[in-house]
């Protein structure tokens, strides 16, 4: 038969459990703050000082590249990834990506492109350079 512990041992065990649960709640709160601060740091690094960031630059390069394709309606651009866009400072971005689009013969080809774009203000972007490289 198991022996019963005296009240003193049981009380210490309950106090220990309460302390353990307080540490867990503290850890959850700290984790929450770390995630919030980390997200803020990450997101602040993805845009330049004007607030026009990598996603906007990528989207604008897609539009500039699409205008130069033989069949823009057939274009399937690479999905956005933060690693495709480099913030060069002074509201200038360099994008290296690819597009799958039909050529003048109707064949769908993958073409890599490099684009340098600059935010000039008033929701306007200027294309600095755009180069296409056929991968086939």
Secondary structure as a PSIPRED ss2 file (coil, helix, strand):
# PSIPRED VFORMAT (PSIPRED V4.0)

   1 X C   1.000  0.000  0.000
   2 X C   1.000  0.000  0.000
   3 X C   1.000  0.000  0.000
   4 X C   1.000  0.000  0.000
   5 X C   1.000  0.000  0.000
   6 X C   1.000  0.000  0.000
   7 X H   0.000  1.000  0.000
   8 X H   0.000  1.000  0.000
   9 X H   0.000  1.000  0.000
  10 X H   0.000  1.000  0.000
  11 X H   0.000  1.000  0.000
  12 X H   0.000  1.000  0.000
  13 X H   0.000  1.000  0.000
  14 X H   0.000  1.000  0.000
  15 X H   0.000  1.000  0.000
  16 X H   0.000  1.000  0.000
  17 X H   0.000  1.000  0.000
  18 X H   0.000  1.000  0.000
  19 X H   0.000  1.000  0.000
  20 X H   0.000  1.000  0.000
  21 X H   0.000  1.000  0.000
  22 X H   0.000  1.000  0.000
  23 X H   0.000  1.000  0.000
  24 X H   0.000  1.000  0.000
  25 X H   0.000  1.000  0.000
  26 X H   0.000  1.000  0.000
  27 X H   0.000  1.000  0.000
  28 X H   0.000  1.000  0.000
  29 X H   0.000  1.000  0.000
  30 X H   0.000  1.000  0.000
  31 X H   0.000  1.000  0.000
  32 X H   0.000  1.000  0.000
  33 X H   0.000  1.000  0.000
  34 X H   0.000  1.000  0.000
  35 X H   0.000  1.000  0.000
  36 X H   0.000  1.000  0.000
  37 X H   0.000  1.000  0.000
  38 X H   0.000  1.000  0.000
  39 X H   0.000  1.000  0.000
  40 X H   0.000  1.000  0.000
  41 X H   0.000  1.000  0.000
  42 X H   0.000  1.000  0.000
  43 X H   0.000  1.000  0.000
  44 X H   0.000  1.000  0.000
  45 X H   0.000  1.000  0.000
  46 X C   1.000  0.000  0.000
  47 X E   0.000  0.000  1.000
  48 X C   1.000  0.000  0.000
  49 X C   1.000  0.000  0.000
  50 X C   1.000  0.000  0.000
  51 X C   1.000  0.000  0.000
  52 X C   1.000  0.000  0.000
  53 X E   0.000  0.000  1.000
  54 X H   0.000  1.000  0.000
  55 X H   0.000  1.000  0.000
  56 X H   0.000  1.000  0.000
  57 X H   0.000  1.000  0.000
  58 X H   0.000  1.000  0.000
  59 X H   0.000  1.000  0.000
  60 X H   0.000  1.000  0.000
  61 X H   0.000  1.000  0.000
  62 X H   0.000  1.000  0.000
  63 X H   0.000  1.000  0.000
  64 X H   0.000  1.000  0.000
  65 X H   0.000  1.000  0.000
  66 X H   0.000  1.000  0.000
  67 X H   0.000  1.000  0.000
  68 X C   1.000  0.000  0.000
  69 X C   1.000  0.000  0.000
  70 X C   1.000  0.000  0.000
  71 X C   1.000  0.000  0.000
  72 X H   0.000  1.000  0.000
  73 X H   0.000  1.000  0.000
  74 X H   0.000  1.000  0.000
  75 X C   1.000  0.000  0.000
  76 X E   0.000  0.000  1.000
  77 X E   0.000  0.000  1.000
  78 X C   1.000  0.000  0.000
  79 X C   1.000  0.000  0.000
  80 X C   1.000  0.000  0.000
  81 X C   1.000  0.000  0.000
  82 X H   0.000  1.000  0.000
  83 X H   0.000  1.000  0.000
  84 X H   0.000  1.000  0.000
  85 X E   0.000  0.000  1.000
  86 X E   0.000  0.000  1.000
  87 X E   0.000  0.000  1.000
  88 X E   0.000  0.000  1.000
  89 X E   0.000  0.000  1.000
  90 X C   1.000  0.000  0.000
  91 X C   1.000  0.000  0.000
  92 X E   0.000  0.000  1.000
  93 X E   0.000  0.000  1.000
  94 X E   0.000  0.000  1.000
  95 X E   0.000  0.000  1.000
  96 X E   0.000  0.000  1.000
  97 X E   0.000  0.000  1.000
  98 X E   0.000  0.000  1.000
  99 X E   0.000  0.000  1.000
 100 X E   0.000  0.000  1.000
 101 X E   0.000  0.000  1.000
 102 X E   0.000  0.000  1.000
 103 X C   1.000  0.000  0.000
 104 X C   1.000  0.000  0.000
 105 X C   1.000  0.000  0.000
 106 X C   1.000  0.000  0.000
 107 X C   1.000  0.000  0.000
 108 X E   0.000  0.000  1.000
 109 X E   0.000  0.000  1.000
 110 X E   0.000  0.000  1.000
 111 X E   0.000  0.000  1.000
 112 X E   0.000  0.000  1.000
 113 X E   0.000  0.000  1.000
 114 X E   0.000  0.000  1.000
 115 X E   0.000  0.000  1.000
 116 X E   0.000  0.000  1.000
 117 X E   0.000  0.000  1.000
 118 X E   0.000  0.000  1.000
 119 X E   0.000  0.000  1.000
 120 X E   0.000  0.000  1.000
 121 X E   0.000  0.000  1.000
 122 X C   1.000  0.000  0.000
 123 X C   1.000  0.000  0.000
 124 X E   0.000  0.000  1.000
 125 X E   0.000  0.000  1.000
 126 X E   0.000  0.000  1.000
 127 X E   0.000  0.000  1.000
 128 X E   0.000  0.000  1.000
 129 X E   0.000  0.000  1.000
 130 X E   0.000  0.000  1.000
 131 X E   0.000  0.000  1.000
 132 X E   0.000  0.000  1.000
 133 X E   0.000  0.000  1.000
 134 X E   0.000  0.000  1.000
 135 X C   1.000  0.000  0.000
 136 X C   1.000  0.000  0.000
